[in-house]
């Protein structure tokens, strides 16, 4: 499904977009789509990395103030 959006650019930005479309031999539509997708993927990757690194501190092996190793050492076998 496609949606139609209207964007208003400053004159210099519009000129840069024109030049890029000529240099890369792509339509302005394709250029903007590619730029948005590239930016979105970068943000998505950064979000995954942030979530990964925020979870590292959670896996310390502690249950309250006692570690799993202490529980194993003190249990009656």
Secondary structure as UniProt FT lines:
FT   HELIX           11..24
FT   HELIX           28..56
FT   TURN            57..58
FT   STRAND          62..63
FT   TURN            64..65
FT   STRAND          66..67
FT   HELIX           68..74
//
